[in-house]
Amino acid sequence: MVQFFTFALIALSLSSSGGQVETAFSPPSVKFSAAITVEPVTSYSLPPDKLGTSYALYEIRGWLLVISTIYSFAILIAFIRWCWAMKLRNWAERVSRRRFLQGLIVVPLFAASFTILRLPLAMYGHHVSLKFGLSVQGWGSWLRDWATQLALIAAVGTVVVWIFYLIVTRSPRRWWFYFWLAIIPISAFLTFIAPVAIDPLFYKCEPLASKNPELVEALQRVSQHGGLDIPPDRMFVMQASTKLTGPNAYVTGFGATKRVVVWDTAIQQFTTPELVLVFGHEMGHYVLGHVVYGFMVAMAFAFVLLFLTWLLASRVQQIHGSRWGIRGLEDWAALPMLILIASLISFLATPVLNADRRRMEHDADVYGLEVAHGLVPQAVQIDARAFQILGENWLEYPYPSRLAVLWDWDHPPIAERIRFALTYDPWSKGEPPRFVNSRQK
């Protein structure tokens, strides 16, 4: 899907963790009871009724992704070819000669127009989530979230785009480099404040210790088992059940805002041993520095993206600018063209970026298994069981095409994750674990 202001807000949605932490370690004396009382998981499978439902959802989402992408590109092309952006610029220039005031007109109106034109597809996507039982969020709440997201895009986008045009005006040939330098601190700041200023606008988060102190104690034993200290004030529970039905957990933030967030749906649907394995995965993101790494990858991609956007946009402007009423790249009317070019490049890079994210998620899976080894009895089966529950609740289709995985999977498919969990056993082979020091066991 085309993301508005792709070239400026690359790191806004980072959701993996970073920060290698080393602490003194004392082996815990308490282990988790994890007796398996149901049939062992040998592979990812769904019962016939759920298999048919998951395939229907898989088909709908695939077509929705294709249609949404093409439609978003078409909107941007319409802004360019039908000179909507030029008319918007002319109106802003009649209102004020000040560039910042012009930006206060152009950017919010463009953002609102683009988002409203995409509203029918967004509403259909929510309808699908309700129909398949993935969401319980009412339409009033959903529209409030939609309006809040639009307000954030307009507010942040106005500032970022104004900075962009200020740089383009002063350095027409090197703006791509100077703007890249500018978005590094902007993106870092947005990632830093997201857990405390942005996420609470959509979901309520509370300290996990106030809701489930026993779980905090169990998770701390896991973190100590890996030689890491994640204090209780870095563990939160998110009230996801007000809107969604499936379980999840994630790590987010930088520095003082870095935290582990467990959805209340996960607490409701997983046993404590299963939550321990889920937490071990998120702890892997925490320990392996995935937030910092992901941020660095995003900034490296932004560097290439902006450079290619400059090359292509300069050429397109020379050939078609006069016909579209675009005076130059410093013109407000050039905004849809710049976003379209950046979005096309981002779209083509999606398989590479998704592959790197899947690699990070796989490494976190490895870490989760290793940190649970010797602490949770039957950890391999517990891990497979947790993935099975995850797949069943989110209706993940067991047999996605390779093309679908390349373009739309930023996590390894559940079938692959279960297959790996059931076969990963370096200890019986006398091999060292990849991430967790065996001497800590």
C-alpha positions in Angstrom: 0.0 0.0 0.0 1.2 3.5 -0.8 2.1 5.3 2.5 1.5 9.1 2.6 4.8 11.0 2.9 6.7 7.8 2.3 9.9 9.5 1.7 9.7 11.7 4.8 8.4 9.3 7.5 10.3 6.1 6.9 10.8 5.3 10.5 7.4 6.3 11.9 6.1 2.7 12.1 9.2 0.9 13.5 8.0 -1.7 15.9 11.0 -3.9 16.7 13.3 -3.4 19.7 16.9 -2.4 20.2 19.5 -2.0 22.9 22.0 -4.7 23.8 21.9 -5.0 27.6 24.3 -6.9 29.7 23.7 -7.6 33.4 25.0 -9.9 36.1 23.1 -13.2 36.1 21.9 -15.5 38.9 20.2 -18.7 37.7 16.6 -18.8 38.9 15.6 -21.7 41.0 11.9 -21.8 39.9 10.9 -23.5 36.6 7.6 -23.3 34.8 5.1 -26.2 34.8 4.2 -26.9 31.2 2.6 -30.3 31.1 1.1 -31.0 27.6 -2.4 -32.2 28.0 -3.5 -31.9 24.4 -2.4 -33.5 21.2 1.2 -32.4 20.4 1.6 -29.9 17.5 3.5 -31.5 14.6 2.8 -28.9 12.0 0.6 -25.8 11.4 -2.9 -26.9 10.4 -6.4 -25.6 10.7 -9.7 -27.6 11.0 -11.7 -27.7 7.7 -14.1 -24.9 8.6 -11.3 -22.5 9.7 -9.1 -23.6 6.7 -11.9 -22.5 4.3 -12.4 -19.2 6.2 -8.7 -18.5 6.3 -8.4 -19.1 2.5 -11.3 -16.7 1.8 -9.6 -14.1 4.0 -6.3 -14.7 2.3 -7.9 -14.2 -1.1 -9.7 -11.0 -0.1 -6.6 -9.5 1.5 -4.5 -10.3 -1.5 -6.9 -8.6 -3.9 -7.4 -5.7 -1.5 -3.7 -5.1 -1.4 -3.5 -5.1 -5.2 -6.5 -2.9 -5.7 -5.5 -0.5 -2.8 -2.0 -0.1 -4.3 -3.2 0.6 -7.8 -5.9 2.9 -6.6 -3.5 4.9 -4.4 -1.1 5.3 -7.4 -4.1 6.4 -9.5 -5.1 9.1 -7.0 -1.6 10.6 -7.1 -1.6 10.4 -10.9 -4.9 12.2 -11.0 -3.5 15.0 -8.8 -0.7 15.4 -11.4 -2.4 14.9 -14.7 -5.5 16.8 -13.9 -3.5 19.6 -12.3 -5.3 19.4 -9.0 -2.0 20.1 -7.2 -1.4 23.2 -9.4 -4.9 24.5 -8.6 -4.3 23.9 -4.9 -0.9 25.8 -5.1 -2.5 28.7 -6.9 -5.1 29.0 -4.2 -2.5 28.9 -1.5 -0.4 31.6 -3.2 -3.5 33.9 -3.5 -4.1 33.5 0.2 -0.6 34.3 1.3 2.9 34.9 0.0 4.5 33.3 3.1 5.7 29.8 2.3 4.9 28.3 5.7 1.3 29.6 5.5 1.0 28.2 2.0 2.2 24.9 3.5 -0.6 25.1 6.1 -3.0 25.2 3.3 -1.5 22.8 0.7 -0.4 19.9 2.9 -3.4 19.4 5.1 -5.8 19.7 2.2 -3.7 17.3 0.1 -3.5 14.9 3.0 -7.2 15.1 3.6 -8.1 14.7 -0.1 -5.8 11.7 -0.5 -7.1 10.0 2.7 -10.7 10.7 2.0 -10.5 9.3 -1.5 -9.0 6.1 0.0 -11.7 6.0 2.7 -14.0 3.5 0.9 -11.2 0.9 0.7 -10.2 1.5 4.3 -13.8 1.0 5.4 -14.1 -2.2 3.3 -10.9 -3.4 5.0 -12.5 -2.9 8.4 -15.7 -4.5 7.2 -13.7 -7.6 6.3 -12.0 -7.6 9.8 -15.5 -7.5 11.4 -16.9 -10.1 9.1 -14.1 -12.6 9.9 -14.1 -11.9 13.6 -10.7 -10.3 13.8 -12.1 -7.0 15.0 -14.9 -6.0 17.4 -14.4 -2.3 17.0 -17.6 -0.3 16.3 -17.8 2.0 13.3 -17.9 5.1 15.5 -14.7 4.2 17.3 -13.1 3.2 14.0 -13.9 6.5 12.4 -12.5 8.4 15.4 -9.2 6.4 14.9 -9.3 7.3 11.2 -9.8 11.0 11.9 -7.0 10.9 14.6 -4.6 9.3 12.1 -5.5 11.9 9.5 -4.9 14.7 12.0 -1.5 13.2 12.8 -0.5 12.9 9.2 -1.6 16.4 8.5 0.2 17.9 11.5 3.5 16.0 11.2 3.3 16.1 7.4 3.0 19.9 7.3 6.1 20.4 9.4 8.1 17.8 7.5 7.1 18.9 4.1 7.7 22.6 5.0 11.3 21.6 6.0 11.6 19.6 2.8 10.6 22.6 0.6 12.8 24.9 2.6 15.8 22.7 1.8 14.8 22.2 -1.8 14.6 26.0 -2.3 18.0 26.6 -0.8 19.8 23.6 -2.4 18.1 22.5 -5.6 20.7 19.9 -6.5 21.6 18.5 -3.1 18.3 18.7 -1.3 18.0 14.9 -1.2 21.1 14.6 1.0 20.3 17.5 3.3 16.7 16.4 3.7 18.0 12.9 4.5 20.1 14.5 7.3 17.0 16.3 8.5 14.7 13.3 8.7 17.2 11.3 10.8 16.5 13.3 14.0 12.8 13.7 13.1 12.3 10.0 12.7 14.3 9.2 15.8 12.1 11.7 17.8 8.9 10.2 16.4 10.1 6.7 17.3 11.0 8.0 20.8 7.7 9.6 21.5 5.4 7.1 19.8 4.9 4.9 22.9 4.0 7.8 25.2 2.4 10.3 22.8 1.0 8.5 19.7 0.1 4.9 20.7 -2.1 6.1 23.7 -4.3 8.0 21.1 -5.5 4.6 19.8 -5.0 2.1 22.7 -4.9 2.3 26.4 -1.7 0.9 28.0 -1.1 0.3 31.7 1.8 -1.1 33.7 1.6 -4.9 33.6 2.6 -5.0 37.3 -0.7 -3.3 38.2 -2.8 -5.8 36.2 -0.9 -9.0 36.5 2.0 -9.0 39.0 2.3 -12.8 38.8 3.0 -12.6 35.1 5.6 -9.8 35.7 7.4 -12.1 38.1 7.4 -14.9 35.6 8.7 -12.7 32.8 11.4 -11.3 35.0 12.6 -14.9 35.7 12.8 -15.3 31.9 14.8 -12.1 31.4 17.2 -13.1 34.3 17.6 -16.5 32.7 18.9 -14.7 29.6 21.2 -12.5 31.7 19.1 -9.4 31.1 17.2 -7.2 33.5 14.0 -5.8 32.1 12.4 -3.9 35.0 8.7 -4.0 35.7 8.3 -0.4 34.7 9.3 -1.4 31.1 6.5 -3.9 30.9 3.0 -2.8 29.8 -0.4 -4.4 28.9 -2.4 -2.9 26.1 -6.2 -3.0 26.1 -6.4 -4.5 22.6 -9.6 -6.4 23.3 -11.6 -3.2 22.9 -10.9 -3.4 19.2 -9.2 -6.7 18.2 -9.6 -10.4 19.0 -6.2 -11.9 18.2 -3.2 -12.0 20.6 0.1 -10.1 20.1 3.0 -8.5 21.8 5.7 -6.1 20.7 8.6 -4.0 21.7 8.9 -0.3 20.9 10.6 3.0 21.8 14.1 4.3 22.3 16.0 4.9 25.5 13.7 6.0 28.2 10.6 5.0 26.3 11.8 1.5 25.3 9.3 -1.1 26.6 7.7 -4.5 26.1 4.0 -4.4 25.4 1.7 -7.5 25.9 -1.8 -7.4 24.5 -4.5 -8.3 27.0 -5.8 -10.7 24.3 -2.6 -12.6 24.6 -2.9 -12.8 28.4 -6.5 -14.2 27.9 -5.6 -16.8 25.2 -2.1 -18.0 26.2 -1.1 -20.0 29.2 1.8 -18.6 31.3 4.4 -21.0 29.6 3.1 -19.9 26.2 3.4 -16.3 27.2 6.9 -16.9 28.4 7.8 -18.2 24.9 6.1 -15.1 23.3 8.0 -12.9 25.7 11.2 -14.6 24.9 10.7 -13.7 21.2 10.1 -10.0 22.2 13.1 -10.2 24.5 15.1 -11.3 21.5 14.2 -8.1 19.7 15.2 -6.2 22.9 18.5 -7.9 23.3 19.5 -8.2 19.6 19.1 -4.4 19.1 16.4 -4.7 16.4 14.9 -1.2 17.0 18.3 0.4 16.5 19.1 -1.9 13.6 15.7 -1.4 12.0 16.1 2.4 12.3 19.5 2.2 10.7 18.1 0.1 7.8 15.2 2.5 7.4 17.6 5.5 7.2 19.9 3.7 4.8 16.9 3.0 2.6 15.7 6.6 2.9 19.1 7.7 1.6 18.8 5.6 -1.5 15.1 6.4 -1.9 15.7 10.2 -1.7 18.6 10.1 -4.2 16.6 8.0 -6.7 13.6 10.3 -6.2 15.8 13.3 -7.0 17.2 11.7 -10.1 13.8 10.6 -11.5 11.8 13.7 -10.4 14.3 16.1 -11.9 14.0 14.2 -15.3 10.2 14.0 -15.2 10.0 17.6 -14.3 12.1 18.7 -17.3 10.0 16.6 -19.7 6.4 17.1 -18.3 6.6 19.9 -15.8 5.2 22.7 -18.0 2.3 20.5 -19.1 1.4 19.7 -15.5 1.8 23.3 -14.3 4.8 22.3 -12.1 7.4 25.1 -12.1 10.1 23.1 -10.4 10.7 20.6 -7.6 10.5 23.6 -5.2 6.9 24.1 -6.3 4.1 23.0 -4.0 2.5 21.4 -7.2 5.4 19.0 -7.4 4.4 17.3 -4.1 2.2 14.5 -5.6 4.8 13.8 -8.2 7.5 13.4 -5.6 5.3 11.2 -3.4 4.3 9.1 -6.4 8.0 8.5 -7.5 9.1 7.7 -3.9 6.1 5.4 -3.5 6.8 3.5 -6.7 10.5 3.0 -5.6 9.3 1.9 -2.1 6.9 -0.6 -3.7 9.6 -2.2 -5.8 11.8 -2.4 -2.7 9.1 -4.1 -0.6 10.3 -7.7 -1.1 13.8 -6.8 0.0 12.6 -4.9 3.0 10.2 -7.6 4.0 12.9 -10.2 3.7 15.1 -8.3 6.1 12.2 -8.0 8.6 11.5 -11.7 8.3 15.1 -12.4 9.1 14.9 -10.3 12.2 11.7 -12.1 13.3 13.4 -15.4 12.7 16.3 -14.4 14.8 13.9 -13.4 17.6 12.3 -16.8 17.3 15.7 -18.5 17.7 16.4 -16.3 20.8 13.0 -17.1 22.3 13.7 -20.9 22.1 17.2 -20.5 23.5 16.2 -18.4 26.4 13.4 -20.8 27.4 15.6 -23.9 27.1 16.2 -25.3 30.6 13.6 -23.0 32.1 10.3 -24.1 30.5 9.8 -27.8 30.2 8.9 -29.0 26.7 9.7 -25.5 25.4 9.7 -26.6 21.8 6.2 -27.9 22.0 5.0 -24.9 24.0 6.5 -22.6 21.3 4.8 -24.6 18.5 1.5 -24.5 20.5 1.8 -20.7 20.9 2.3 -20.3 17.1 -0.7 -22.6 16.4 -2.9 -20.4 18.6 -1.6 -17.3 17.0 -2.3 -18.6 13.5 -5.8 -19.9 14.4 -6.8 -16.6 16.0 -5.6 -14.4 13.2 -6.8 -17.0 10.5 -3.4 -17.2 8.8 -3.7 -19.4 5.7 -1.2 -22.3 6.0 -0.2 -22.3 2.3 0.5 -18.8 1.1 2.1 -18.4 -2.3 5.7 -17.4 -2.5 4.7 -14.2 -4.2 2.4 -13.3 -1.4 5.1 -13.9 1.2 7.6 -11.8 -0.7 5.2 -8.8 -1.0 3.0 -9.0 2.1 4.7 -11.0 4.9 7.0 -9.1 7.2 7.0 -12.2 9.6 7.8 -15.7 8.5 4.7 -17.7 7.8 3.4 -19.6 10.8 3.9 -23.0 9.1 7.7 -22.2 8.8 7.9 -20.9 12.3 6.4 -24.1 13.8 8.5 -26.3 11.5 11.7 -24.5 12.7 10.6 -24.6 16.4 10.1 -28.4 16.2 13.5 -29.0 14.6 15.8 -26.5 16.3 17.9 -28.4 18.9 21.6 -27.5 19.0 22.0 -28.8 22.5 21.4 -32.5 21.6 24.0 -32.1 18.7 26.6 -30.6 21.0 26.4 -27.3 19.1 26.5 -23.9 20.8 23.3 -21.8 20.7 23.4 -18.8 18.4 22.5 -16.1 20.9 22.0 -17.2 24.5 25.3 -18.3 26.2 24.9 -21.9 27.3 26.9 -21.1 30.4 24.0 -19.1 31.7 21.9 -22.3 31.8 
